[in-house]
């Protein structure tokens, strides 16, 4: 990626129309996914062994140093369930990733998401092998886009965040749905077990009860 593109991408990820990272909680549980949703998403990971990171259908992953962040090796992968609209030319705008891939069934997942959000963007599945970790990194500021995860496995992984109050740790339980403030520096450290999660973006205004994210 050229330096020009790097700077262009950074500018798009620091200022948007929602609340800045320091106005929102560092983490907040949003709900519990039904068992059938967790089973449906795990089935996709069970039956599809590929990795979309860096692939042609996943332009946004080509515009970041994903090896530096994910430390991919053969231990981390993502499957993209929401693709970019074909007519859209901007690869780094997450709000363009709205087209659900018909190759994957989201019969239960999509209706569940609609109970919490008006819209979600760039929905993808992640799988991390044991004894692996993602490096410290910052995603887009929450004013640009917020981030949530659905925990899909019983694992001993830890999400760590560094904000102005210090370092915080989060251990999710299978079926948990969490807002995670990835505008702060953060990483994932996995234990012995495989870690699976669904990751997606949303605008602050897309969360039907957005006020729960507000820092006191």
PyMOL commands that set and color helices and strands:
alter all, ss='L'
color gray80, all
select helices_A, chain A and resi 3-12+21-23+35-47+59-62+66-70+94-96+109-116+204-206+210-213
alter helices_A, ss='H'
color red, helices_A
select strands_A, chain A and resi 27-32+76-80+82-84+97-100+121-128+146-151+158-163+166-170+176-180+185-189+195-202
alter strands_A, ss='S'
color yellow, strands_A
deselect
rebuild
show_as cartoon
